[in-house]
Structure formats: structure tokens, C-alpha cells
Amino acid sequence: MCITVSRQQSALHQSAIRFMSIACARAGGINMAQGVCDLDLPREVEEGARQAILDGFNIYTAAEGVSSLRKAIAKKYSDHYGISIDPGEGVMVSAGATGAFYATMLALIDPGDEVILFEPFYGYHRSTLESLGCRVRYVDISLKDYHIDFSGLEKAITPKTKAVVINNPLNPSGKVFSRDELDELGRLLDGSNIALISDEIYEHFVFGGKKHIPVLDVPSLKKRSIIVSGFSKIFSITGWRLGYALLPARIKEAAVKYNDLIYVCPPAPLQAGAVKGLRELGMDYYQQVAAEHEEKRDLFCGVLEKIGLTPVVPDGAYYAMADISPIPGKNDLEKVMNLLEKTGVASVPGSAFYRSNDLTGMARFCFAKKMPELEEACRRLQQIQA
Ligand SMILES: Cc1ncc(COP(=O)(O)O)c(C=O)c1O
């Protein structure tokens, strides 16, 4: 007898990020491959979860998340962006932004539907879409000047297009969509039934005086928009698996069925941690996280520039794409492995964010590290210049 794996699983590949994290652990290196925010979690968030466990809040919750968290999320959108959201009808809490995206796409997509994704893309978006059997069409966002190929977008839209997925700020390049660009997107989609899903997990990591504009704040996009976001990055709790989607009531009803099927509910006591964090952390907390990461961006990109690995200095998120063509190797993977071997610093091959495995000559570095570790990574990288 021989048990066989499914045909559908062959569409899934180990992510390059996981691959490089494993290689980094083996080499005992500094992991700038994985997008983990290394700050300590806020005391409020920790206390909220700890107290909930002590209070015995350890059983299943509603599949859509507890109402106190849905209300706190709605209040956040009102306080930060002046957007009004109904916490009952319009918020689904899930197992991270990843879970929220997956459940939402299950609710929206049938096999054979077409979905438009911008390239470079976040690999989980592509894998989720492919795993659901939809055809993905790609539109370019230039790495060098962040230009969106709107005429390419217009051409990519067909009668089968069900949704467009954006990531704003964009992992890996750090592009932050302007209001003009979002308006243009609204104009292009006007008159269609195409949904816009915007992954805004890096909404609070925006630099240089730029401003994050949620798609629900754009009148021409509001009706068709779904926001996916979460707490992994802003509260430094990537392992807690807490995120959410803001979505129209009809879609929410369907998405919650999948949220229930796959996760049953988000982790009960950890939801209480997010509630306390949202209620008690003021604007200054969010501003300080952004300022700290801007300082890290400037330090790290300065070093990349100095050693001849020219970076694309990001406007948002916490990654820097850098030109690694001076590093020996036949392709991106060989180059980043070489860099890991020489310096003990792990990054992700740029090709992980593109369809083609051809040489992009770029690597992505996550600079959301604690300052001493970031400084050590900078010191090590400068060795390649010596
Ligand atoms: C664009 C994007 N979306 C979602 C996630 C994952 O978020 P979560 O931990 O909330 O699932 C990441 C993590 O790197 C990301 O870069």
C-alpha cells in the first residue's frame, strides 16, 4: 500500500522566506529574511491576555471574534482615519491577516475566476489565489520609481475578473499608494462588479511624512473594498495569530462560515490582549513605532548604499530591497546564500516576489530588528566591502 498526497498540494511551494529562515538558523545568523517585528510587545497587550487567561477566558469565542474586539477595531478606524465601520456587520476577526485573507477569498472566489495581483507581490497572496484555482493576472509596480502600470491594469481586466488585490504599504518594495493612485484605481474599476482587497498590515509603518490612506477612505472605492489587516506587526505578536477583515455584511456572512470551518475562532484570551492594547495605547504609541522604524530604515539603507548594495529606500513597511548584483552567484538564491555564508546575515532572494525565477539581482532585507542586532547586521555587512 502506498498513501499518496493530493494533486492540489503540488501547487504549493515552501516559501523562500521560510527556506532562508531555516538556512539562517542552521548558520546561526541574523535573520533579516523573515518579516518579524522584533520589538517587545506592549505591556497593555500582554496584561490583557494574561488577565484573560487567569479569568478563565479560554474557551471558543464567536467565529467572527468577540464583540469587544470588533468594537475596538471599529473605534480605531474612526479615531485614526475618521472612517465609520459597523462592528457587528462589518468586522471579522481571524487567525492573523493571513487567516482573514484566506477566509475572505474562499468567500469570494470560484475556481476559474480571475484575480489581478500587482507584481512584486507578497507570496502568500499568490499562493492563496492559486490554491483556490483562480487564474492570476499580474500588473507591474515598478521597483525603481513605484509607478503603477494602469494601462496594464486596464488590459488585464476581463469579464471573468472577480477581484483586484493590493498590498499597501507594499511588501517587499515599501510603496505607499497615494490618494491620486487610489482614485485612479476607483475610476478604472467604476461600473464593474470587481472587488478590491487591500492588505494593509503595514498601515502604521509609513515614513518621511507620507500618509497611509485606507481604501475605505476613498469614495470611489468604498463600496467594492475589503481591508485585511491585523496586530502581528504593530503589536509585535506575529505568533499570536490575530488579524481581521473589514468587509460588506453579505461577504462577511460567507467569510465567517469559512473562518469557523478552518479556525473555529481566533485565540480567545489573546483577543482580550488586543482589546486592551487598542483601548489603552494612544496615537503616540503608533507614531513612536513609525519613528523607530524610520530611524532603522535610514541606518540600514545608509549602510547598504555605502557597501554598494544600492537599496530602494522604502516609504513604508519594514523591508529594503537592495541590488545584490555585486555578490557572486548565478542567481538571486546563490547570491543570498553566499551573503549568508560570508556575513551571517540572511535575506530573501528578490525573485520570491516575482513570477519568474530569473535573476532579479535584488534581495529583500527586513530591518525591523532590535537596534543592537540591526547594528551588528550592519557591522557584518560592511565586511563585504573590506
Ligand atoms: C503583506 C503581508 N500580509 C500579511 C502578513 C501576515 O500577517 P499575519 O501575521 O497577521 O497573518 C504579512 C507578513 O509578513 C505580510 O507581509
The ligand as a Tripos MOL2 file, in Angstrom:
@<TRIPOS>MOLECULE
LIG
   16    16     1     0     0
SMALL
NO_CHARGES

@<TRIPOS>ATOM
      1 C1          1.6850   41.7310    3.2160 C.3       1 LIG1
      2 C2          1.5280   40.8300    4.3880 C.ar      1 LIG1
      3 N1          0.3050   40.4150    4.7330 N.ar      1 LIG1
      4 C3          0.1250   39.5840    5.7770 C.ar      1 LIG1
      5 C4          1.1980   39.1400    6.5270 C.ar      1 LIG1
      6 C5          0.9550   38.1930    7.6670 C.3       1 LIG1
      7 O1          0.1780   38.8130    8.6450 O.3       1 LIG1
      8 P1         -0.3930   37.9520    9.8550 P.3       1 LIG1
      9 O2          0.7540   37.5980   10.7470 O.co2     1 LIG1
     10 O3         -1.3640   38.8790   10.5050 O.co2     1 LIG1
     11 O4         -1.0320   36.7550    9.2910 O.co2     1 LIG1
     12 C6          2.4910   39.5500    6.2020 C.ar      1 LIG1
     13 C7          3.6470   39.0500    6.9630 C.2       1 LIG1
     14 O5          4.7820   39.1640    6.6010 O.2       1 LIG1
     15 C8          2.6600   40.4120    5.1060 C.ar      1 LIG1
     16 O6          3.8640   40.8390    4.7470 O.3       1 LIG1
@<TRIPOS>BOND
     1     1     2 1
     2     2     3 ar
     3     2    15 ar
     4     3     4 ar
     5     4     5 ar
     6     5     6 1
     7     5    12 ar
     8     6     7 1
     9     7     8 1
    10     8     9 2
    11     8    10 1
    12     8    11 1
    13    12    13 1
    14    12    15 ar
    15    13    14 2
    16    15    16 1
@<TRIPOS>SUBSTRUCTURE
     1 LIG1         1 GROUP 0 **** ****
